[in-house]
Amino acid sequence: MRNSVVSLTIALVSLFFTLGHSSESFHVPSTVTGGPKCTDIFVLVTINAKNIDLSKLPAPGAPLPPGFVVPYTIPVTSTYNISIRYCEPAFNNDDRDNTLQFLVHGLTYTKDYWFAPDTGSQLANILYSWADYASRQGYYTVAIDRLGNGFSSHPDPNTEAQYPANVEVVHELIKLFRSDDSPLPYAFKKVIYAGHSFGSIVGDNLVAKYPNDVDGLVLTGYSNYVIPAAPPEVLNNIIPAAFASPTRFSNLPTGYLQFNSRPGQAAFFFHSPFYNTDIFNHDYDTRGTVTAGELATTPFALTTASNYRGPVLVITGQNDQIFCNPSTDCGSTANGLLADTKALFPAASSYEASIVATAGHCWHLHYAAPQGFGVAHNWMARHGF
């Protein structure tokens, strides 16, 4: 296993030309003593994708016309800087030396979603950090800023920053991290994909198109149902990020959007009263962006991964307002939406689903987060990862 010094050097140099955040970009949230040892780097990725022509889509929430075919007609061929956080485990486990967890966040978040909110609380690091939990189980992790998020490149928010392009970025990164040309210290033989929300959509589409890219698939905040449009308290308060948070996003085009309602975000992503309000307020105050392209194309993104033959685990909050029926909850794992989601993976070697009780969409930030982390990592261990 070889370290690719050239690739890493090029990626780091390109940072200064593209993002202009050289000092801030290497900030890693605090972890308790013995937590993961993390490094932020940049990786250059060239993709070829077919994105959706937004001008040919029906209005949000409108019924599809008879015979409608999603117009994947916008070619995207470009090279992007992708910001990643590579973490080595606090405790060595020889059986996991060749296994990498690949973590992909959802809309309005960054790679920090997989780490505890940076409030300075050591207890928060234990309760709310997937990466810290993974580290203590001996797993290596890579968390990425998806295309158009965090410190990664911010391309056209309408034509480029859509889910098909995100799929191709992830595909290229996973290929790289498995190879001897990887900018990481090791070429990993096994990759477990873990996504949240839109990151789960990307994972579903990844294994549909590239069924051999990953060895295991963990989808959080997900089901085979997605609401066709956000509720009014959210939809009516989505405005350009440059207007909502000018000190952070004044340089972004108006197609980069942001939630601008604290109560709306609480109702959409959280389930009261089962979360710490300090954690929520930090989450809202540091919220990221969503592109017009992501919002417009998400309703067309659920797909069947007919040829993926690895194991699948879906973990969703009982009161998820996006991927469950907003008027009820996700039902039981035996006969609800999560059970029905198995149909998206007909060839999977196994399919399991778990509900995180008393949690909303972003269950990782609820009191019950350790429950979900435990389910995920017990599943990995049972499947030999």
Protein Blocks (a to p, Z undefined) as FASTA:
>chain_A
ZZdfklmmmmmmmmmmmnopmmmmmpccdddehiacddddddddddddddddfklpcceh
iacdehiacddfbccdddddddddddddfbdcfklmmpccdddddehiafklmpccdehp
aklmmmmmmklmmmmnopacdddddehiajbccddfklmmcfklmmmmmmmmmmmmmpmk
bcbfbdcfbdcdddehjlmmmmmmmmmmmmmlpmbdcdehiafbdcfbdcfklmmmcccf
klmmmmlmmmpcfklccdfbfklmmmmmmccfkbcfklmmmmmmmpccddfklmmmmmmm
gccdfkbcbdcdddddfklcklpcfklcnbjfklpfklmmmmmmmmbfbdcddddehiaf
klmlgmklmmmmmmmmmmmmmnoZZ
